[in-house]
Amino acid sequence: MLINNKKQRINKMIRVREVSLIGDDGEQLGIFPTEEALAIAEGRNLDLVEVAPTAVPPVCRIMDYGKFKYKQSKRAHEAKKNQKVVHLKEVKFRPNTDQHDFNFKLKHAIRFLEAGDKVKVVIFFKGREIVHRDGGERVLQRVVEATEEIAAVESHPKQEGRMLVMILAPKGKKKGG
């Protein structure tokens, strides 16, 4: 049952002449004048909640509205807790980065990928280095080869001003079981 909280009408807020009523046990009770449906709900110490306002006549359900709202917020909280937020981490290289610096930055990229984050690999060109784009592409190719076990190329190298940018995404481990 999907209910939109912003347009939710309960009890005396329901201003139609008659409603199709569903009992607190989920049983169809039939079509009742709104006042009578409200009296039935109050007789059971529950609320009359409009669940399908666009239906003709609107469908209302007898339920404990406070308990319903509480369960709904609990479900939303659980769903939010179970979702994984993927961050985009950035690792910058230069077209002529030394081997030691390359390995050092590559270790960071691998650590980010193993943590489940995406990595944006950036080659930054200074001055006239931009003319030798192939040097930057070689560095990116080395990064791809070094991370091919744990990462897949999500976005192939593309030029953005003075930078060559590529995005790596971690390979899914959950598919195997």
N, C-alpha and C positions, 0 to 999 in steps of 0.2 A: 504494500500500500504506500504510494508516494503522495505525500501531502506537502504543499507549498506553504511554509509558515507565514509568509507575508500576506497572503490572502485568506488565511485560515479564519473561518467564522465559527464561533461556538455559542451554544445556548441562546441567549436573547439577541445576539448579533445576527442570527439567521432571520431574514425578513421576507421569506417567500410564503405563499399561502399554504402549500402542501409539500411534503418531502417523502421520498422513498426511504424507508427506515430499515437499518440493519441492526440487529441486536448485539449485545456485548459478547455473545457466543459465536457471532458470525452468521447467524441465521437471518434470512430475509423475512421481515415482519410485514411488509406491504407498504401501501401508500397511506399516509396519515396527514391530517392538518398539523401544521407546525406546532400549535399550542399543545395538542394532544401528545405529539412525539416528545416535546419538552417535558410534559408531565410524567410520561413513562420513564424518561431518563432521570428526572428528579426523584421519582419513586424508588429507583434503584440506587440512589446516591451517586449517580454518574453524570457525565456531561454529554450533550448532544453536539456532535462535531460534524461539520459539513466536509465530506471527503471528495465529492464530485460535483462542484458547483455548476458546471456547464451542462450536466445531464438534465433531462426534462422528465419528471420533476427532479430537483437536485437530490443527490444521495447523501443521507446523513447516517452516522453510526453512533451508537451508544457506547461510550468508553470512558475510562478515567483519563482525562486529558493531561493532567500533570504527570502521571505515570508514563503515558505515551511520549510526551516531550522528553522526559528523562531517558527513556530507552533509545529514542531517536538520537539524542546528543551522545549517548554512550556508543552507539553504532558509528556515528561520525568520528568520534575520538579514536575508536579501534581502527577504522579505515585509514585515518591519518597516521596512526602509529605504525601501521604495517607498510606504508609506502616508502620507497627508498628515494632520497633526493640525490640526483646526480649533479655534481659540480663540474665546472669547466676550469681546469687548471692550465696555466700557461708556462711553457718552457721556451726561453729565448736562446737562439744560437746565432753565430755570425758565419758567413760563408767560409771563413778560414779559421774556424775554431780548432785549437790544438787537440790532440788525442786525449790528454788527461782531462781537459775541461769538457770535452765531448762526453767522456765516460761519466764524469761527475754529474752533468746535467741529465744524461740518459738514465742514471740511477734514480734521480728524482722522478722522471717521467714514468719509469717502471713502477716505482712505489705508488704514484698516483693511480695508475691503471689497476694495480692489484687491490687498491682500496675501493675500486669500483667507479672512479671518476674518469671523465673524459679529459684528454690532454690536447691542448692547442699548441702545436709546435710552430714556432715563429723563427724565420731567418730574417735578420735585420741587416739591410745593406746601408753602408755609409758612403757618402760621396760618389765616386765613379764605380764602386763595386757593383752597382745596379746593372752595369753593362755585362757583367759576368754572372748572369743568372744561373748558368749551368753549375757553378760552384755551390750555390745554395741548394739546387735540386739534388746534387750528390750528397750533401749533408742530410737532407730529408730522406733520401733513399737508404742511407746508413741507419737512420733512426727506424725506418720501417722494417728493415732486415733484422735489427737488434730486438725489436718488439713483436715480431710476427707470431710468436708462440702465444702471447697474451693479449694482443691488440689487433684490431682490424681498422683499416683506413676508412673513416666515415666521410671525410671530405678531402678530396685530392688536392694537391698543392695549387694554390691560386694566388695571383699577385694582388696585393692591396697596398697601393702607394709604394713605399720603399720596403715593404715586407712581403715575404713569401709565406703563406699560411697553410697549414694542413691540420686536420683534426683526427685524432685517434680515439677509438672507443674500445673499452675492454670487451673481450670475447666472453659470451655468456657461459657460465659454469653450471647453471641450474638445469640446463636442458638434459644432461645425462642422468639426473635423478636426484 
